[in-house]
Amino acid sequence: MQVNVFDTLGIKDVQSTGPIKSIPNVGKHKAVEYSYGTGCAIALEVTAASRSDVYVASGNDTQRACQIATQVAHMVEPKLPPS
Protein backbone atom coordinates (compact mmCIF):
# COMPACT_ATOMS: atom_id res chain seq x y z
CA MET A 1 0.00 0.00 0.00
CA GLN A 2 1.12 3.52 -0.79
CA VAL A 3 -0.23 6.99 -0.13
CA ASN A 4 1.14 9.49 -2.63
CA VAL A 5 0.80 13.26 -2.83
CA PHE A 6 0.90 15.01 -6.20
CA ASP A 7 1.27 18.75 -5.76
CA THR A 8 1.11 19.58 -9.48
CA LEU A 9 -1.31 16.91 -10.79
CA GLY A 10 -5.06 16.88 -10.18
CA ILE A 11 -7.51 14.01 -10.61
CA LYS A 12 -7.93 15.04 -14.25
CA ASP A 13 -4.27 14.08 -14.73
CA VAL A 14 -4.60 10.47 -13.49
CA GLN A 15 -2.87 7.95 -15.74
CA SER A 16 -4.36 4.48 -15.58
CA THR A 17 -3.86 1.10 -17.19
CA GLY A 18 -7.66 0.65 -17.15
CA PRO A 19 -10.77 2.77 -16.97
CA ILE A 20 -10.99 5.75 -14.62
CA LYS A 21 -14.24 5.55 -12.69
CA SER A 22 -15.97 8.43 -10.93
CA ILE A 23 -17.03 7.42 -7.43
CA PRO A 24 -18.95 9.25 -4.70
CA ASN A 25 -17.00 11.87 -2.78
CA VAL A 26 -14.78 10.57 -0.01
CA GLY A 27 -15.67 12.89 2.82
CA LYS A 28 -15.57 16.37 1.30
CA HIS A 29 -13.18 15.48 -1.53
CA LYS A 30 -14.00 14.50 -5.10
CA ALA A 31 -12.62 11.06 -5.91
CA VAL A 32 -11.95 8.67 -8.78
CA GLU A 33 -10.98 5.01 -8.77
CA TYR A 34 -8.48 3.65 -11.25
CA SER A 35 -6.34 0.63 -11.87
CA TYR A 36 -2.62 0.61 -12.34
CA GLY A 37 -1.26 -2.79 -13.23
CA THR A 38 -2.87 -5.34 -10.90
CA GLY A 39 -3.50 -2.73 -8.21
CA CYS A 40 -6.24 -0.23 -7.50
CA ALA A 41 -6.02 3.42 -6.53
CA ILE A 42 -8.36 6.03 -5.17
CA ALA A 43 -7.38 9.59 -6.11
CA LEU A 44 -8.66 12.36 -3.85
CA GLU A 45 -8.83 15.90 -5.23
CA VAL A 46 -7.23 18.52 -2.99
CA THR A 47 -7.31 21.29 -5.62
CA ALA A 48 -7.83 21.27 -9.38
CA ALA A 49 -4.05 20.87 -9.66
CA SER A 50 -3.23 18.59 -6.70
CA ARG A 51 -4.34 15.25 -5.31
CA SER A 52 -3.54 12.42 -2.94
CA ASP A 53 -3.70 8.81 -4.15
CA VAL A 54 -4.10 5.65 -2.11
CA TYR A 55 -2.71 2.70 -4.07
CA VAL A 56 -3.08 -0.95 -3.07
CA ALA A 57 -1.63 -3.97 -4.86
CA SER A 58 -3.36 -7.24 -4.11
CA GLY A 59 -2.01 -9.85 -6.50
CA ASN A 60 -4.67 -10.59 -9.08
CA ASP A 61 -7.63 -9.63 -6.85
CA THR A 62 -8.25 -6.09 -8.06
CA GLN A 63 -11.68 -5.98 -6.44
CA ARG A 64 -10.14 -6.65 -3.02
CA ALA A 65 -7.42 -4.06 -3.70
CA CYS A 66 -10.15 -1.47 -4.45
CA GLN A 67 -11.99 -2.32 -1.23
CA ILE A 68 -8.83 -1.79 0.82
CA ALA A 69 -7.91 1.40 -1.08
CA THR A 70 -11.39 2.80 -0.37
CA GLN A 71 -11.10 2.02 3.34
CA VAL A 72 -7.69 3.68 3.56
CA ALA A 73 -8.89 6.69 1.52
CA HIS A 74 -11.58 7.27 4.16
CA MET A 75 -8.84 7.29 6.82
CA VAL A 76 -6.58 9.65 4.86
CA GLU A 77 -9.28 12.10 3.73
CA PRO A 78 -9.82 13.90 7.08
CA LYS A 79 -6.11 14.76 7.16
CA LEU A 80 -6.22 16.53 3.77
CA PRO A 81 -6.70 20.27 3.42
CA PRO A 82 -10.26 21.27 2.43
CA SER A 83 -10.83 21.19 -1.30
N, C-alpha and C positions, 0 to 999 in steps of 0.2 A: 504494500500500500504506500502511496505517496500523496502528499498534499503539496501542490505547486502554486506559486503566485506569479502571475504575469502582469507586470506593471505597464506594458505597452501593447497588450493584446486583449481585446474584449471577446465576448462570446461569439460575436460575428466572425472572429478570426480563427475559430476552432478548426483544426485539421484532423480528419478522422479517416480510418480505414473502412468505415461503414457509414450508414446513415446517421445524421445528426437529428435527434428527436427533441422537440420542445416538450418540457414537462412542467407541471405546476411549480409555482415559486417555492423555493426552499426558504422558509421564514419570509423575510422581506426582500429577498434577492431573486431576480429572474434566473432561470436555470435551463440548461440543456444537458441531455445525456448523449454520449457518443462512445463508439468503440475505437480502440486503438490496439491492433493486433488481437490477442485473445483476451484482452482486458476491457474494462468498462470505466468510463469517467463521467463525473458530474461536474460541469463547469458552472460556477456561480458568478454572476455579473456584479462587479463592485462599481465600476463606471462603464461608460460606453467603450473606453479604451483600456480597461483592466479587469482581471478576473482571477479567481482562485479555483483550481481544479483538484478534485479528489479522484485519484486513479487507483483501481484495484485489479490485480491480475489473479485469476483463479483457474489456472489450467485451461481446460476447454469448456468450463461451465460459465459462460458469459452471463447468463441470467443470475447466477449466484453472485458473481462479481458486481453486477449492477445493484443488487440488493444491499450488499455491504457498502458500496460506494454511496448509496443514498443514505444509509444510516450514518455514515461518517460525515457526509455533507451537512446533515442536520446538527451534528455536534460542532462542526467548524463554523457554520453560518452565524451564530450569535457573536462570534469573535471578529467578524468582518466589519469594516466601517459601513455605515448606512449607504445604500445605493441611491 
